[in-house]
Amino acid sequence: MSEGLFITFEGPDGSGKTTQIQRLKALLEERGIEAVLTREPGGTPIGEKIREIILDRENGEMDSLTEAFLYASSRAQHVAQVIKPALEAGKTVICDRFTDSSIVYQGYGRGLGDRVRVINQIAVQGLEPDVTFFLKLPPQTGKDRIKAEEQDRMELEKIEFHNEVFHGYEELERMEPERFIAVDAARSIDEVAGEIRLHMCRLLEKAESEMKTERQE
Ligand code: TYD
């Protein structure tokens, strides 16, 4: 059996990832494709505990390296326990945030740079997304969409931090245009979902024709 597709969603806080992930799951189901939905940090019982530590507003003294390792620890467990087994069973996996989030939040936002790539290479055992949808939204617009009392430790960061994060995302868009697909998220839910649908249909056609060629060989 061939491996399932690994799809990730990225974007600033408040960019509407959760809604779009639900829409994509529905689209895949229409086409008879079973999708596993999961998220980071979290996605496993251990990962959810790590998530609580990371996002707790009372943990203001957390060192940036500690933060980067905690995200990577949650990811290591997630890859080993959920993502790899699902892909190997031929299922499609849709993940709300993955390594790219660490590259931009810890690498750019916290200024840890390439150390974040090194830590994560170890954590993910070579796993990379087949496609990543970047819901592109100016950071202030994202921040304005989240109520102040509901903001977690990361969302409480100054706008300068979120601007750096956004700059990191734009760098990824420039460096990996094939995989890292930017979608203008300042539009209506339906418009954003429509664009993701177009990309996804193209991708599925490509995957199907590759499978046909493999069978003929
Ligand atoms: P998320 O669950 O997407 O938050 P929300 O559901 O509120 O949109 O992510 C939690 C926060 O963690 C978010 O601010 C982004 C941050 N984050 C990192 O800094 N590094 C990472 O590797 C990941 C996965 C998330």
Residues whose N, C-alpha, C, O or C-beta is under 5 A from the ligand:
A	BS01	TYD	D13 G14 E40 P41 Y71 R97 F98 S101 S102 Y105 M154 E155
